[in-house]
Amino acid sequence: MLQIFLVTIPFFALVAAGYVAARSRVLPLEAIPGLNAFVLYFALPCMLYRFGANTPIAQLLDGSVALVWGLCGLATVAAVVAFSRNERIRWNDASFGALVAAFPNTGFMGVPLLTAILGTQVAGPVIITITFDMVVTSSLCIALSRLDAAGSHGAAQAMRKALAGVLRNPMPWSILLGGVASAASYELPGPVDRTVTMLGDAASPVALFTIGAVLARSAMLAAHARGRAPVRDVLPVVLVKLVVHPLLVCAVALAARAMGLPLSLPACVALVLVAALPSASNVSMLAERFGADNGRIARIILWTTAAAFFTFPLVVGQAERLR
């Protein structure tokens, strides 16, 4: 367990550094979107392209991994929406609560953290989870969030806008290009490859620092807008994200193997660890854009990130027994 903590501490320390820098205004809040843009449009796409290009195409097209992850994600969304909707939490807030329960911080935190723990062989399953969450889970929750105001017509329109946003996101395209390069055994020219490598190497530290800064900014802005979300609206979703979701993924993955699906044990471990990650930090920006209670969403993300410092190494220790 100590060895696991020694691996994970630097990752969470960088998140904490970004949080403190933003809260203390050493990092101006106006600079955070620039950091986020660098990670989203330059560093992370290069890192994902490299992982995709160096991963066998069969691992990138693993239907068993996609099926297990998709079933668990959709079940989590349905359950959180069902139990959280009430007189105070309508479709909009319930849907974004479901999104932070089902959408781990895989891109900014999971890829560098899991490859440090398990090695680059987990890149295939991790990339599949990123793709599913960006294309399916996010689009579905955005569509559900529109049911308050405009019924099914509004939901369909929101779904179209969400899918258009996916098309503008460079991360799916970098994954696709990496997969094509893997299938074709294509290698970038030397100078281009070195440039992509340098940008990819910058992804981990900058992304982790940016997570902390984004969390601080979201919490500060949300506190001024609506005040602090009550614990009863936050804690159940935190528990679903860090406890229920990993247990569900583990149970479904093992059941799939027992039923004869070609799902390897390393892939099972990777899926469980992805599910045990804290909530995706970019959901707070989506919630702000669509008028949801960003104070509640930011608090859920902050709590899951802080708690994952302790819970994630425990899950790693248990998941290692599957291998």
C-alpha angles and dihedrals in degrees: 000000000000090000090054092051090050088057097044100041096076091052094053091040090060090051090051091048091054091048093051092045092054096041091050091045091236081125107045113232088232089063095057096080088054092053090046091050092051091052096042100043104030120013103037096043089053092049092048091047090054093048091047094047092049095046121086109254091235089065091050090053098045104146093189092059092048092048095050094044093044095049092049094046094050092045090052092050092049093048096048093047090049098050099036101050113101140127092300101035112055130178095289097054094035092053095052090045087055090049094055089047094053103029113075123199089256101145101046098033112006101061097054094036097048094044089051090053103035104018132243092299089085092061093096098058092040092052090050091054092049092051094048094048095047096045106031112017097042094044092048094050093046089052092049090049090064095058092091095067112024110016121222093336091059091045092053091049091048090050091054091049091048092052090048088054090052090054090053092049111097094208097076090046092051089051090049093048091047090052091050090049090050093050092047095040087233121169124198118241113269101259092041091048092051091049092050090047093052092050091045091051089054092054100081102052096037093045093050092047089048092052090060093045093049091049091051093047093047093048093048095047094043093051090058093045105048109351127242119330113238118256092242089063094048112034099061091055091047090053092048091051099047102030115016098040096052092044091049092049091048093050095046093045093052091045090051090053091048089053090055102259112152095246114144123220092241088055090050090052092048092051093049092050092048089053090050092058119105121263120288110269094214091067088078090061091049091050090050091049094051096043099250124146096282091180090065094044093047091049092051091050092047093049094047091048093050094043093046089067085074103025099046096061089048091054090047090054092050095042092053087068089068092063 
